[in-house]
């Protein structure tokens, strides 16, 4: 991964590390009972939490 790509992912996932967002997205998102609250978080975030 290029440094500029990682920087972009870092900025998009702030205040979390991109790796943390990946773990949450892939592990928790696979549970059928998981409450899909990522959209609410993205709406309140100034830059949006985009994955």
Secondary structure, DSSP 4 states (H G I P E B T S, - for coil): --HHHHHHHHHHHTTS-HHHHHHHHHHGGG-TT----HHHHHHHSSS----
